[in-house]
Amino acid sequence: MTAVLEPMVPGHAPGGAENVVGDRTLVAVQAVNISRLSTHPVPTVPGTLIVVAGQGPKDSNGAGKSSFIAAVTALLGDEQWRFASGARAVAELLFNAELAAQGDSQWASAAHGYIVGVFDHAEPAGEDGETAVTVWLRVNVDAPHLEIRWRQGVHLASAPSEADRVALADRLWAGLPRSAGRRDLVAKDLSRVLYGGRVRCVSFLSTSVRSKVATNLLSQPLNEISPERIFSAIAALTGLDRELEAERKSRAEEHRERAKAAEAAERLTGWEREAAALLATFDRRDRARDEVAAALRHWRTRQARLLVDAAEADRAHAAELARLRGESDELAAAAKAAEREIEQLTGGELDAQLREADAALAELKGQADELGADKAVARNRLDELRRQVSALEERRREADGRDGDAARAGLAEAEARRDEAQQEFGMAKGAVARAERSLAEAEAGESSAPGQIRALAAEGIAAVGLLDAVELAEDVRERWEAALWPYREAVVVGTDDLDAAVAALTGMPGSMIVPADGGARNGLPEGVSCEPSLGGFFAALGGQGPGVVIVGGFAEPVTGRVARVRAARAGLEAAKDALERAREATSDAAADVALAGRRLAGARAAEELDQVRARMAELRERLEDLAGGEARLGPRLGSAEQALRRLQAKADTRALEIDRLRGRKDAHERERDTIRRASSELAGRRAALGLEALEKDWGGSREGAAEWLSGLDDDEATWTPAEWWHTAEKHLAEALRRVFPDGPSEEDMPEEMRFLLRERAEGEGRRTDREQATFPRLAKAMEGYLRQQEDYEKHQRRQIEVQMSARRTDLEKAQKGATEAAGAAEAHRTALTAAIRTRLQRVSDEFEKLDVTYGGYGATLEFPTPEQPGDPEQEWRWRVTPKWRRSDGQRYVPYNRRANTALMDEKAVKLVCAAALASSGGGRLCLVLDELGRNLGKEHRKEAVALFRKIGETHGITVIGALQDDMEPYAIDACGQYVKLRRSSDTMPYNEPPVVVGYDEHEPRVRKLAEQVTASRPGHEAAEPV
């Protein structure tokens, strides 16, 4: 066998060939322009389970699995495609750009495509034997939707790229011999020619092309499917659905025959009534024919009169038109002469000079405008600087004649004084706070030794400061104040509390305690009083030696609580006075800082003023330069304006001359327009005469009309067209009355005549105009109607007898046909009942065998014969109930009893295979399943899929099943071949090359396919098949 890569020499294929494929089985398939499928050839291993997986942009969807298996079913002649009706649905498999990536903006929809299949024997001959056949199906958008060709050998479109394979496919198809001589076989011939009329494929497709989608026994749990739907699924697999459809058509034919018999009887009765009515009208129609003939003669005479009168008026109008045409020609010549003079004056040189002068002036004006704009900008900037100078001079006055360095030094000195004043203010505030605390302690009796007094109070010991307890007379103050001053921190406690006081003040070393006298209040020096009594203390104090000299002379008394409080208040007032003075000093220092800051700002304004004045000097120089530019530009601008005025004056003079010439031309044109209007009016009058229409209505020449009028008698020769019209109308009205006495409501009146009469009565315009416009058609219609009826009337009486006999014979035939159709339908139903039961019994037997062979205890089908439907459109609904044994020796249990899911899925697989085996007829069968195992549970998916493979390999069935993602892991290990279709992105219009993994034990067959399969790889080299 030779692999063919280019078109072959056409050979003869006999048109009467049948069963071309024979016992061969499908070993390779190739799709070209089919959906989004890649054009790579896909080898198939026959007699095993082939799973088709997908890898789309997101999941397995969108990879073309359904399109691939649908193409396989079309190639194998699955009757779901309705080949007998032309298989129009196959064309929907073609590549559609609207559904591809980026729509039809980048890709074009395919007008045709190919489904190619290589068939070989399951047990092929040796390497030298030529056993393979390649079948090509061409799928077309337009009819015929399917064309068939074939040839011995392997002939696939094998090339490195998709585009090359598509182009090669067209060349290979052109090189294949036509399958039927001068033409190709089409869809209705496919099953007979390729497969000898045998069933080679049964399928369950989720995207079915059936007009009525059959139930898929594997798409849901078996016990959820009704017996009617189970029969529908088995019928689709075994072909019974087509036989049931034929039975329904037979019932419809029986119904039609019965309806035809009833209709024939009804028509005979109606015809007899119509015949009697027709005989009564014959005499009236004979008289009406004479009236119509008279009406037509009078109408024709009127037409002749109108034509002759119009011809005479037309000759007069034609002479006047010739005269006006001559005048128009003379005026046209004068207008052309004026036009030539205008053309001479409108030369382009002056216009060009004018445009150049205008452009030069515009350029100079642009330069002047630019200089003026620059001057305006400079002036505006100078005005801004002048305003800045005024503001800066005002600020410079605040500097008080100081320059920047002196102002900065003055500011630094003022800030130093302010900081010193703020420090003194803070110290004064601290002194006030201390004086307030001293006053509070004096008022509380804690002005001396406050810490010791609080510590003793905390222990519950009454104590008082020594200086607070003693009061001195004025004359002894100097003596005792100096003596008491070293003890100003001492506290006085009772004698009984002395030990406790010492213990309480243990934590305050250096504390001095003066015990009070026990109870006697004597012994105090003169001028000294205290509470409690301190006589012992003063006695000891008075006996001290002069070892220490204490300077006295306190300005205020330092002993006695009242005196000490008064002294504390005086200290507080002095501190507050010092604080107020510090505050005033701080405020004065801050004012000095602010003044120094203003002086510094004024000094800086003086420096900025010098810079602004320098910029003003620059702007004045710029303005002088701009003014000089304007002065230099002025003479050139004036010269350009003067040149433009001179050219404009020349142009104005030329325009006046042109206007004069145009006025002369327009006058000629107006005169020509007047002549044209007159000519148009005369032409309108000639057209209004309607000579052509009158000649057409007359139907002859003008001379013939004059000759017709010459044959009239003297009286008729004087009639006007209106008189001829009224006479003709009377004759026509009489004819209408005789034939149709009821007017337009007469049922026998032709629709044309009824329309014309309605137009006469209800149309637009004057009634006479409507009647004259419709008279010819109405008279001709009446004449034609009577002429048609004339032959009919001559033979009507004889035909009534003949038709009476014929119609009765037809009725007898229709009644006999209805009886025969009823018998045939009954016989067909009887035969179909037997055929259905036989086919279902065969499925039941195969179901039993498969169940026992693969681990079951026996299974059967129950299918009672239903009542025959009476309605011709009603389906004949059969019921099939699967049953099986759950153990040896038990009775059959219906399928809809509760059972585990694994058992249900196993029985569904066996039932599908049994139906396929029953419909195969011994041939090589292919079972195609979409959504394989979609309803199977995860626990037994692998077992159920493996069962398909076992049954297929045992019985020679090729099972092709499409998978979803979740089934792929279970099916890979259980299948005989694995095909994965890939499309990784939505932007890809076509699939990537498929992945095919399988094993075929027949090496010669693999070698035959190897060259063309590997030739589809980019940059391929010949490779040995493994």
SVG drawing of the C-alpha trace seen along z (x, -y; Angstrom):
<svg xmlns="http://www.w3.org/2000/svg" viewBox="-83 -108 115 130">
<polyline fill="none" stroke="black" stroke-width="0.4" points="0.0,0.0 1.3,-3.4 0.6,-6.6 -0.6,-9.3 0.3,-12.9 -0.8,-14.5 -3.9,-14.2 -4.2,-10.9 -5.1,-10.1 -8.9,-9.7 -10.2,-6.2 -13.6,-4.8 -16.0,-4.0 -19.1,-2.1 -22.3,-4.0 -24.1,-0.8 -21.5,0.2 -22.9,1.2 -21.4,2.2 -18.0,0.6 -16.7,0.8 -18.0,4.3 -16.6,6.0 -13.9,3.4 -13.8,1.3 -12.7,-2.3 -9.0,-2.6 -8.4,-6.3 -10.4,-9.5 -9.5,-13.0 -11.7,-16.2 -11.0,-19.2 -12.9,-22.5 -15.2,-20.6 -16.0,-22.8 -12.7,-23.8 -11.2,-20.4 -7.5,-20.1 -6.9,-18.6 -4.4,-16.1 -5.4,-12.4 -6.5,-10.5 -5.8,-6.7 -8.4,-4.5 -8.0,-1.0 -11.0,1.1 -12.8,3.5 -12.0,1.7 -12.9,-1.3 -11.7,-4.7 -12.1,-7.6 -12.1,-11.1 -11.0,-13.7 -10.7,-17.5 -8.6,-20.3 -10.3,-23.6 -9.4,-27.1 -10.8,-26.5 -11.8,-22.8 -12.7,-20.0 -15.4,-22.0 -14.7,-23.9 -12.2,-21.4 -14.5,-19.9 -15.3,-16.4 -18.9,-16.5 -18.0,-17.7 -15.4,-14.9 -17.8,-12.1 -20.6,-13.7 -18.3,-13.6 -17.6,-9.9 -21.3,-9.1 -21.9,-10.9 -19.1,-9.0 -20.5,-5.7 -24.0,-6.4 -25.8,-6.9 -29.5,-7.4 -30.0,-10.2 -28.6,-12.5 -31.6,-11.7 -29.6,-10.9 -32.8,-10.1 -33.8,-13.7 -30.5,-15.1 -28.7,-15.3 -28.9,-19.0 -27.9,-19.0 -24.4,-17.7 -23.7,-21.1 -23.9,-22.6 -20.7,-20.8 -18.7,-23.1 -16.4,-25.7 -18.4,-28.8 -16.4,-32.1 -19.0,-33.7 -18.4,-31.1 -14.6,-31.2 -12.2,-33.5 -12.6,-37.2 -15.7,-36.4 -16.0,-36.9 -13.7,-40.0 -10.6,-37.8 -11.8,-34.4 -14.2,-33.3 -16.8,-30.5 -16.1,-27.4 -18.3,-26.8 -17.3,-23.1 -15.3,-20.6 -14.4,-16.9 -14.8,-13.9 -12.3,-11.3 -12.3,-7.7 -9.8,-4.9 -11.4,-1.4 -9.5,1.9 -10.3,5.4 -10.1,6.2 -7.6,8.9 -5.8,7.3 -3.8,9.2 0.0,9.2 2.0,6.1 1.7,6.7 -2.1,7.1 -4.1,3.9 -7.1,4.1 -7.8,0.6 -10.4,-1.8 -10.5,-5.5 -13.9,-7.1 -14.3,-10.9 -17.4,-12.8 -17.6,-16.3 -19.9,-18.5 -21.4,-21.5 -23.3,-24.5 -25.5,-24.4 -27.3,-21.4 -26.2,-18.7 -25.1,-18.9 -23.2,-15.6 -21.2,-14.1 -19.4,-10.7 -16.2,-9.5 -13.8,-6.6 -10.7,-4.9 -8.6,-1.8 -5.7,-2.5 -4.9,-5.1 -5.4,-8.6 -5.3,-11.3 -4.5,-15.0 -1.1,-14.9 1.1,-18.1 3.1,-20.0 0.6,-22.8 -3.1,-23.3 -3.4,-25.5 -1.4,-23.0 -3.7,-20.2 -6.8,-22.2 -5.4,-23.0 -4.3,-19.4 -7.7,-18.1 -9.3,-20.1 -6.7,-18.7 -7.2,-15.2 -11.0,-15.5 -10.6,-16.8 -8.4,-13.8 -10.8,-11.2 -13.1,-9.4 -16.7,-10.4 -18.8,-7.9 -21.7,-7.8 -20.2,-8.4 -20.7,-12.1 -21.9,-13.0 -21.3,-12.0 -23.5,-10.0 -25.2,-12.0 -26.6,-11.5 -29.5,-9.3 -27.1,-6.8 -24.6,-6.6 -25.9,-3.7 -26.6,-1.5 -23.4,-2.2 -20.9,-2.2 -22.4,0.3 -24.9,2.3 -27.8,1.0 -26.5,2.5 -26.3,0.6 -22.7,-0.3 -23.2,-3.0 -25.5,-3.6 -25.1,-6.6 -26.1,-8.7 -25.2,-12.3 -25.9,-15.1 -25.9,-17.6 -28.1,-15.4 -29.2,-16.3 -32.4,-14.3 -35.6,-16.4 -36.6,-14.6 -33.7,-13.8 -33.7,-10.2 -33.2,-9.3 -29.6,-8.5 -29.6,-5.5 -26.2,-6.6 -27.0,-10.2 -28.9,-9.6 -29.6,-6.7 -31.5,-3.9 -34.2,-3.8 -35.0,-7.4 -35.9,-6.7 -39.5,-5.7 -40.3,-2.5 -41.5,-4.6 -38.2,-6.5 -36.2,-3.2 -38.1,-1.9 -37.4,-5.2 -33.6,-4.8 -33.6,-1.1 -35.6,-2.1 -33.0,-4.8 -30.2,-2.3 -31.9,0.5 -33.5,-1.5 -37.1,-0.8 -37.7,-4.6 -37.6,-4.8 -40.1,-1.9 -42.4,-3.4 -42.2,-6.7 -43.2,-4.7 -46.1,-3.2 -47.3,-6.7 -47.1,-7.8 -49.1,-4.7 -51.8,-5.7 -51.7,-9.3 -52.1,-7.9 -55.2,-5.9 -56.7,-9.1 -56.0,-11.0 -57.7,-8.4 -60.8,-8.4 -60.9,-12.2 -60.6,-12.1 -63.6,-9.8 -65.7,-12.1 -64.6,-15.1 -65.5,-13.3 -69.1,-12.7 -69.4,-16.3 -68.0,-17.7 -70.5,-15.6 -73.5,-17.1 -72.2,-20.6 -71.5,-20.1 -75.1,-19.0 -76.4,-22.2 -73.9,-24.3 -75.0,-22.6 -78.6,-23.5 -77.7,-27.2 -75.5,-27.3 -78.3,-26.2 -80.4,-29.2 -77.8,-31.7 -77.0,-30.5 -79.8,-32.5 -79.0,-35.7 -75.3,-35.4 -76.3,-35.1 -78.1,-38.4 -75.3,-40.0 -72.8,-39.1 -74.7,-41.3 -74.7,-44.2 -71.0,-43.9 -70.2,-43.9 -72.3,-47.1 -70.5,-48.8 -67.1,-47.9 -68.0,-49.3 -69.2,-52.6 -66.1,-52.8 -63.8,-52.2 -65.6,-54.9 -65.1,-57.3 -61.3,-56.5 -61.1,-57.1 -62.8,-60.5 -60.4,-61.5 -57.3,-60.4 -58.3,-62.3 -59.1,-65.6 -55.8,-65.3 -53.7,-64.8 -55.0,-68.0 -54.1,-70.0 -50.7,-68.4 -49.7,-69.6 -50.5,-73.2 -48.5,-73.0 -45.5,-71.5 -45.2,-74.4 -45.2,-76.9 -42.5,-75.0 -40.2,-75.1 -40.5,-78.9 -39.6,-79.2 -36.7,-76.9 -35.1,-79.2 -35.3,-82.2 -33.8,-80.2 -30.8,-79.3 -30.0,-82.9 -30.1,-84.0 -27.9,-81.1 -25.2,-82.3 -25.3,-85.8 -24.9,-84.4 -21.9,-82.4 -20.2,-85.5 -20.7,-87.3 -19.3,-84.3 -16.1,-84.3 -15.5,-88.0 -15.9,-87.2 -13.4,-84.4 -10.9,-86.8 -11.3,-89.3 -11.1,-86.6 -7.5,-85.6 -5.6,-84.5 -2.6,-87.0 -4.4,-89.9 -5.9,-87.6 -2.4,-86.2 -0.9,-89.6 -3.7,-90.6 -3.2,-87.5 0.5,-88.1 0.0,-91.8 -2.6,-90.8 -0.2,-88.1 2.7,-90.6 0.5,-93.2 -0.8,-90.5 2.8,-89.5 3.8,-93.1 0.7,-93.7 1.6,-90.5 5.0,-91.9 3.6,-95.2 1.0,-93.4 3.8,-91.4 5.9,-94.5 2.8,-96.2 2.2,-93.1 5.8,-93.1 5.5,-96.9 2.3,-96.2 3.9,-93.5 6.9,-95.7 4.7,-98.6 2.6,-96.3 5.7,-95.0 7.1,-98.5 3.8,-99.6 4.0,-96.6 7.6,-97.6 6.5,-101.2 3.9,-100.0 6.5,-97.8 8.8,-100.9 6.1,-102.9 5.5,-100.0 9.3,-99.5 9.9,-103.2 7.1,-103.2 8.7,-100.2 12.2,-101.7 11.2,-104.7 10.8,-102.3 14.5,-101.5 15.2,-105.0 18.3,-105.5 19.9,-102.2 21.5,-99.9 21.0,-96.1 23.9,-95.3 23.0,-97.9 19.3,-96.8 20.3,-93.2 22.6,-94.1 19.9,-96.2 17.5,-93.3 19.9,-90.9 20.4,-93.3 16.7,-93.7 16.1,-90.0 18.9,-89.6 17.2,-92.2 13.8,-90.5 15.2,-87.1 16.8,-88.6 13.5,-90.3 11.6,-87.1 14.0,-85.3 13.5,-87.9 9.8,-87.7 9.9,-84.0 12.0,-84.4 9.4,-87.0 6.6,-84.6 8.5,-82.0 9.0,-84.5 5.2,-85.2 4.5,-81.5 6.9,-81.1 5.4,-84.1 1.9,-82.7 3.0,-79.4 4.7,-81.2 1.5,-83.1 -0.5,-79.9 1.9,-78.3 1.9,-81.3 -1.9,-81.4 -1.9,-77.6 0.7,-78.0 3.2,-76.1 5.5,-79.0 8.4,-77.5 9.3,-73.7 6.2,-72.8 7.6,-69.4 8.0,-68.5 4.6,-69.8 2.9,-67.7 4.8,-64.6 3.7,-65.0 0.1,-65.7 0.2,-62.5 1.0,-60.6 -1.7,-62.6 0.8,-64.8 -0.2,-68.4 2.7,-70.7 3.2,-74.4 6.2,-76.3 8.3,-78.0 8.2,-81.5 4.4,-81.1 3.9,-80.3 5.9,-83.2 4.7,-86.8 7.0,-89.7 6.3,-93.1 7.8,-95.9 10.4,-96.9 11.8,-93.4 11.8,-92.5 15.4,-93.3 16.5,-91.2 14.5,-88.1 14.2,-88.1 18.0,-87.7 18.0,-85.0 15.1,-83.1 16.3,-83.3 18.6,-80.2 15.5,-78.2 13.2,-79.4 12.8,-75.8 12.0,-74.4 8.6,-72.9 6.9,-73.1 5.2,-69.9 3.7,-69.0 5.9,-67.4 3.9,-64.2 4.4,-63.9 8.1,-64.5 9.2,-60.9 6.5,-60.2 7.6,-63.4 11.2,-62.3 10.2,-58.9 8.0,-60.5 10.8,-62.7 13.5,-60.0 13.4,-60.1 14.1,-63.9 17.5,-64.4 18.3,-67.9 14.8,-68.6 14.6,-70.7 11.9,-70.0 11.1,-72.4 9.0,-70.8 6.4,-73.0 6.1,-73.5 4.1,-70.9 1.3,-73.2 2.8,-76.3 2.7,-79.4 5.2,-81.4 8.9,-82.0 8.4,-83.8 10.6,-86.9 9.0,-90.3 7.3,-91.2 7.2,-87.6 3.9,-85.6 3.3,-82.2 0.8,-79.4 1.8,-76.8 4.1,-78.0 7.8,-77.9 9.3,-79.3 11.9,-76.6 13.0,-77.2 13.3,-81.0 15.2,-80.4 17.7,-78.2 17.8,-80.6 18.5,-83.6 21.4,-81.7 23.4,-81.1 26.7,-82.6 27.8,-85.1 29.6,-82.4 27.5,-83.3 26.5,-86.8 23.3,-87.1 22.5,-90.4 19.0,-91.6 17.1,-94.6 14.4,-92.9 12.2,-95.5 9.0,-93.5 8.3,-91.2 9.4,-87.7 7.5,-86.0 3.9,-85.5 1.4,-84.0 -0.2,-87.3 3.0,-89.1 4.3,-86.3 1.1,-86.3 1.4,-90.0 5.0,-89.7 4.2,-87.0 1.5,-89.2 3.9,-92.0 6.4,-89.7 3.7,-88.6 2.8,-92.1 6.5,-92.9 6.8,-89.9 3.8,-90.9 5.2,-94.4 8.4,-92.9 6.4,-90.6 4.5,-93.5 7.8,-95.4 9.2,-92.3 6.1,-92.0 6.4,-95.7 10.1,-95.1 9.3,-92.1 6.6,-94.0 9.0,-96.8 11.7,-94.4 9.1,-92.7 8.2,-96.1 11.9,-96.9 12.2,-93.5 9.2,-94.4 10.6,-97.8 14.0,-96.3 12.2,-93.8 10.5,-96.6 13.7,-98.4 15.3,-95.3 12.4,-94.9 12.8,-98.5 16.6,-98.0 15.8,-94.9 13.1,-96.9 15.9,-99.5 18.1,-96.7 15.2,-95.3 14.3,-98.8 17.7,-99.1 17.2,-95.8 13.7,-96.9 15.0,-100.2 17.7,-98.3 15.0,-96.1 13.0,-99.2 16.0,-100.7 16.3,-97.5 12.6,-97.6 12.9,-101.3 15.7,-100.3 13.6,-97.4 10.7,-99.8 13.0,-102.2 14.2,-99.2 10.6,-98.2 9.6,-101.8 12.6,-101.9 11.4,-98.6 7.9,-100.1 9.3,-103.2 11.4,-101.2 8.4,-99.0 6.0,-101.9 7.2,-102.9 7.1,-99.3 3.6,-98.8 2.4,-102.0 4.0,-100.9 2.3,-97.5 -1.1,-99.0 -0.7,-101.4 0.2,-98.6 -2.7,-96.5 -5.1,-99.5 -3.8,-100.0 -4.3,-96.3 -7.8,-96.3 -8.8,-99.3 -7.8,-97.4 -9.8,-94.4 -12.8,-96.6 -12.7,-98.0 -12.5,-94.5 -15.4,-93.3 -17.6,-96.2 -16.9,-95.1 -17.6,-91.5 -20.8,-92.5 -21.9,-94.4 -21.2,-91.4 -22.9,-89.0 -25.9,-91.3 -26.0,-91.1 -25.7,-87.3 -28.4,-87.0 -30.7,-89.1 -30.2,-86.6 -30.8,-83.7 -34.0,-85.3 -35.3,-85.6 -34.3,-82.0 -36.1,-81.0 -39.2,-82.8 -39.0,-80.9 -38.3,-77.7 -41.4,-78.2 -43.5,-78.8 -42.0,-75.8 -42.5,-73.8 -46.1,-74.9 -46.6,-73.9 -44.9,-70.6 -47.2,-70.1 -50.2,-70.8 -48.9,-68.3 -48.2,-65.8 -51.6,-66.5 -53.1,-65.5 -51.8,-62.0 -51.3,-60.9 -49.3,-57.9 -51.8,-56.8 -54.7,-57.5 -52.9,-55.5 -52.3,-52.7 -55.9,-52.8 -57.0,-52.9 -54.7,-50.0 -53.9,-51.3 -52.7,-54.3 -54.2,-57.8 -55.1,-57.0 -57.0,-53.9 -58.9,-56.1 -59.9,-58.5 -61.0,-55.6 -63.1,-54.2 -64.9,-57.5 -65.5,-57.8 -67.7,-54.7 -70.3,-56.3 -73.7,-57.4 -74.5,-61.1 -76.1,-61.1 -73.3,-59.3 -70.7,-61.4 -71.9,-64.4 -71.6,-62.7 -69.1,-64.1 -66.8,-61.8 -69.0,-62.3 -72.1,-61.1 -70.2,-58.0 -69.1,-57.4 -72.6,-57.6 -74.0,-55.2 -71.2,-52.7 -71.7,-53.0 -75.4,-52.2 -74.8,-49.0 -72.1,-47.8 -74.4,-48.5 -77.1,-46.4 -74.7,-43.5 -73.6,-43.7 -77.2,-43.7 -78.1,-40.6 -75.0,-38.6 -74.7,-39.7 -78.1,-40.9 -76.9,-41.2 -74.0,-43.5 -70.6,-43.2 -72.0,-40.9 -72.5,-38.2 -70.3,-35.2 -69.6,-34.3 -68.2,-37.7 -64.5,-37.6 -62.4,-39.4 -61.0,-41.7 -64.5,-42.9 -65.5,-43.3 -62.4,-45.4 -63.1,-47.6 -66.7,-48.1 -65.6,-49.0 -63.0,-51.5 -65.8,-53.1 -68.0,-53.5 -65.5,-54.4 -62.3,-55.6 -60.9,-59.1 -61.7,-61.9 -64.8,-62.6 -67.2,-59.7 -67.1,-60.2 -63.3,-60.1 -63.4,-56.9 -65.9,-55.2 -64.0,-56.2 -60.7,-55.0 -62.1,-51.6 -64.4,-51.1 -61.8,-49.3 -60.7,-46.9 -64.2,-46.3 -65.5,-45.7 -62.6,-43.4 -63.0,-41.5 -66.7,-41.1 -66.1,-40.0 -63.4,-37.6 -65.6,-36.2 -68.4,-35.6 -66.1,-34.1 -64.7,-31.7 -68.2,-30.8 -69.4,-30.3 -67.5,-27.1 -68.5,-25.9 -72.2,-26.6 -72.2,-24.7 -71.0,-21.5 -72.3,-22.0 -75.5,-20.0 -73.7,-17.0 -70.8,-17.4 -73.2,-17.5 -74.3,-14.0 -70.7,-12.8 -69.3,-14.4 -72.2,-13.1 -71.1,-9.6 -67.4,-10.3 -67.8,-11.9 -69.8,-9.0 -67.1,-6.7 -64.5,-8.8 -66.5,-8.6 -66.5,-4.8 -62.7,-4.8 -62.1,-7.0 -64.2,-4.8 -62.4,-1.7 -59.0,-3.5 -59.9,-4.3 -60.9,-0.7 -57.6,0.5 -55.5,-2.0 -57.2,-0.9 -56.4,2.7 -52.8,1.9 -52.3,-0.1 -53.7,2.7 -51.4,5.2 -48.4,2.9 -49.2,2.5 -49.5,6.3 -46.2,6.9 -44.5,4.0 -45.8,5.4 -44.2,8.7 -41.0,7.0 -40.8,4.8 -41.3,7.8 -38.7,9.8 -36.2,7.0 -36.9,6.4 -36.6,10.1 -33.3,10.1 -32.2,7.2 -33.5,9.2 -31.5,12.3 -28.3,10.2 -29.0,8.5 -29.3,12.0 -26.0,13.2 -24.0,10.1 -25.3,10.1 -24.4,13.8 -21.1,13.4 -20.0,10.4 -20.8,11.2 -24.6,11.2 -27.3,13.8 -29.4,13.2 -31.5,10.3 -34.4,9.8 -36.8,7.2 -40.6,7.1 -42.4,5.4 -46.2,5.8 -47.9,4.9 -49.7,1.5 -53.0,0.5 -52.9,-0.8 -53.4,-4.6 -56.4,-6.1 -55.1,-9.6 -53.0,-9.6 -50.4,-12.0 -50.2,-10.1 -47.1,-8.1 -47.3,-4.4 -46.0,-4.3 -44.4,-1.0 -43.1,-0.3 -39.9,1.7 -39.1,2.7 -35.6,4.2 -35.5,6.9 -32.7,8.9 -31.9,11.5 -30.0,10.5 -28.8,14.0 -29.1,17.5 -32.5,19.1 -34.4,15.8 -37.1,14.3 -36.5,11.3 -36.8,8.0 -37.9,4.8 -35.2,2.2 -37.1,-0.5 -36.8,1.3 -34.2,-0.2 -30.7,0.9 -27.2,-0.4 -25.9,-2.9 -23.1,-0.6 -25.6,2.1 -27.7,-0.4 -24.8,-1.8 -23.6,1.8 -27.0,2.8 -27.3,-0.4 -24.0,0.3 -25.0,3.9 -28.4,2.8 -26.8,0.2 -24.4,2.9 -27.2,5.4 -29.2,3.0 -26.1,2.2 -25.4,6.0 -29.0,6.6 -29.0,3.9 -25.6,4.8 -26.8,7.7 -23.4,9.3 -21.5,6.4 -18.7,4.3 -20.6,2.0 -19.4,-1.3 -21.1,-2.5 -20.7,-6.3 -21.5,-7.8 -21.3,-11.5 -20.7,-12.4 -19.5,-8.8 -20.0,-8.0 -21.4,-11.4 -23.8,-9.9 -21.6,-7.1 -20.5,-7.3 -16.8,-7.8 -16.6,-4.4 -17.3,-2.3 -16.5,-4.6 -13.4,-2.6 -15.3,0.7 -18.2,-0.5 -15.8,-1.9 -13.7,1.3 -16.9,3.2 -17.4,1.3 -13.9,2.3 -14.5,5.9 -17.8,6.1 -16.3,4.2 -13.3,6.5 -15.3,9.6 -18.0,8.8 -15.9,6.8 -17.7,3.5 -15.7,0.2 -16.9,-2.0 -16.1,-5.7 -16.9,-7.8 -16.5,-11.5 -15.4,-12.3 -15.6,-15.2 -12.7,-16.1 -13.8,-14.1 -14.1,-10.9 -10.6,-11.1 -8.5,-9.6 -10.8,-6.5 -11.1,-6.0 -7.4,-6.3 -6.4,-3.0 -9.5,-1.2 -9.6,-2.2 -7.9,-0.7 -7.1,-4.0 -6.9,-7.6 -7.5,-10.7 -7.2,-14.2 -8.4,-17.2 -6.7,-20.5 -7.5,-24.2 -5.6,-26.2 -7.0,-29.7 -10.2,-31.3 -8.2,-33.4 -7.4,-30.2 -9.9,-29.5 -8.7,-25.9 -7.6,-23.1 -4.0,-22.2 -2.7,-18.8 -4.5,-16.0 -2.8,-13.6 -3.4,-10.0 -2.2,-7.1 -3.2,-3.5 -2.0,-0.1 -2.9,1.9 -1.5,5.4 -1.6,5.5 1.7,4.0 1.1,3.9 -2.0,1.7 0.0,-0.7 2.8,-0.9 0.2,-1.7 -1.0,-4.7 2.4,-5.8 3.6,-7.8 0.6,-10.0 0.1,-10.4 3.7,-11.6 3.6,-13.7 1.2,-16.0 4.0,-17.0 5.9,-20.2 9.4,-19.3 8.6,-15.6 10.9,-12.8 10.0,-9.2 9.7,-7.3 9.2,-3.7 5.9,-2.9 6.3,-1.5"/>
</svg>
